[in-house]
Amino acid sequence: MSKENNRAESSAENTYRDRALKMYPWVCGRCAREFTYKNLSELTVHHKDHNHGNNPPDGSNWELLCLYCHDYEHAKVLESKHLESQPGGKKIAPATFKPFSGLEDLLKKTKKETD
């Protein structure tokens, strides 16, 4: 890879990273770790569709993840591809658990009990 290609990639990355950091709060979208200027280099921009060329102006393909959660996210994809390639390998279904699905009803019930 030439120096020009490296510079172009770096420039494009800085552009979408800068935009994402202005657009979103400096919090990891997975573990909720908060960031400041001091440790901001540990916050990454993750492309939800894994296509680094897909950078819509509204940031809908991005999420901010800490280094650890970002690595984990990519490891899940690699592991899934590996398992699918094995004889008799099964496709891993996406997570469907919704931990807060009944929260609104619980809050309404609790409010009625306290009134």
C-alpha positions as CSV (number, residue, x, y, z in Angstrom):
1,M,0.0,0.0,0.0
2,S,1.4,3.4,-0.9
3,K,1.8,6.3,1.4
4,E,-0.9,8.2,-0.6
5,N,-3.4,5.4,0.1
6,N,-2.5,5.3,3.8
7,R,-2.9,9.1,4.0
8,A,-6.3,9.0,2.2
9,E,-7.5,6.2,4.5
10,S,-6.3,8.1,7.6
11,S,-7.9,11.3,6.3
12,A,-11.2,9.6,5.7
13,E,-11.1,7.9,9.1
14,N,-10.4,11.2,10.9
15,T,-13.3,12.8,9.0
16,Y,-15.9,10.2,10.1
17,R,-14.4,9.9,13.5
18,D,-14.5,13.6,14.1
19,R,-18.1,13.7,12.9
20,A,-19.1,10.8,15.1
21,L,-17.4,12.4,18.1
22,K,-19.3,15.6,17.5
23,M,-22.6,13.8,16.9
24,Y,-22.7,11.3,19.8
25,P,-21.9,11.4,23.5
26,W,-18.5,10.1,24.5
27,V,-19.9,6.9,25.9
28,C,-19.3,3.3,24.8
29,G,-22.4,2.0,23.3
30,R,-21.9,-1.4,24.9
31,C,-20.4,-1.1,28.3
32,A,-21.4,2.6,28.9
33,R,-17.9,3.6,29.9
34,E,-17.6,7.4,29.7
35,F,-14.7,9.2,28.1
36,T,-13.0,12.6,28.4
37,Y,-10.3,14.3,26.4
38,K,-7.7,12.5,28.4
39,N,-8.7,9.0,27.3
40,L,-10.7,9.8,24.1
41,S,-8.1,7.8,22.0
42,E,-9.6,4.6,23.6
43,L,-13.1,5.4,22.0
44,T,-13.5,4.0,18.5
45,V,-16.1,4.4,15.7
46,H,-17.6,1.0,14.9
47,H,-19.3,0.6,11.5
48,K,-22.5,-1.4,12.2
49,D,-22.5,-3.1,8.8
50,H,-18.7,-3.6,8.9
51,N,-18.3,-1.5,5.7
52,H,-15.8,1.2,6.5
53,G,-16.8,3.0,3.2
54,N,-20.4,3.4,4.4
55,N,-20.3,6.7,6.2
56,P,-23.8,8.4,5.8
57,P,-23.9,12.0,6.9
58,D,-26.5,11.2,9.6
59,G,-24.0,8.7,11.3
60,S,-26.6,5.9,11.2
61,N,-23.9,3.3,10.4
62,W,-21.8,4.3,13.3
63,E,-21.6,3.6,17.0
64,L,-19.0,4.6,19.5
65,L,-17.3,1.7,21.3
66,C,-14.4,1.4,23.6
67,L,-11.4,-0.5,22.4
68,Y,-12.4,-3.6,24.3
69,C,-16.0,-3.7,23.1
70,H,-14.9,-2.9,19.6
71,D,-12.5,-5.9,19.6
72,Y,-15.2,-8.1,21.0
73,E,-17.7,-7.0,18.3
74,H,-15.3,-8.0,15.6
75,A,-14.4,-11.2,17.3
76,K,-18.0,-12.3,17.3
77,V,-18.2,-11.8,13.6
78,L,-15.1,-13.8,12.9
79,E,-16.2,-16.6,15.2
80,S,-19.6,-16.7,13.6
81,K,-18.0,-17.0,10.1
82,H,-15.7,-19.7,11.4
83,L,-18.6,-21.8,12.9
84,E,-20.6,-21.5,9.7
85,S,-17.7,-22.8,7.6
86,Q,-17.4,-26.0,9.7
87,P,-19.1,-29.2,8.5
88,G,-22.6,-29.1,10.0
89,G,-21.9,-25.6,11.2
90,K,-24.9,-23.6,12.3
91,K,-25.6,-20.0,11.6
92,I,-25.7,-18.0,14.8
93,A,-29.0,-16.2,15.3
94,P,-28.8,-12.6,16.4
95,A,-29.6,-11.8,20.0
96,T,-33.4,-11.1,20.5
97,F,-33.5,-10.7,24.3
98,K,-35.0,-7.3,25.2
99,P,-34.2,-6.7,28.9
100,F,-36.4,-3.6,29.2
101,S,-39.4,-4.8,27.2
102,G,-41.7,-4.9,30.3
103,L,-40.2,-1.9,32.1
104,E,-42.9,0.6,31.2
105,D,-45.7,-1.6,32.5
106,L,-43.8,-2.3,35.7
107,L,-43.2,1.4,36.3
108,K,-46.9,2.2,35.7
109,K,-47.9,-0.6,38.1
110,T,-45.5,0.7,40.8
111,K,-46.8,4.3,40.4
112,K,-50.4,3.2,40.8
113,E,-49.5,1.3,44.0
114,T,-47.8,4.4,45.5
115,D,-50.7,6.7,44.7
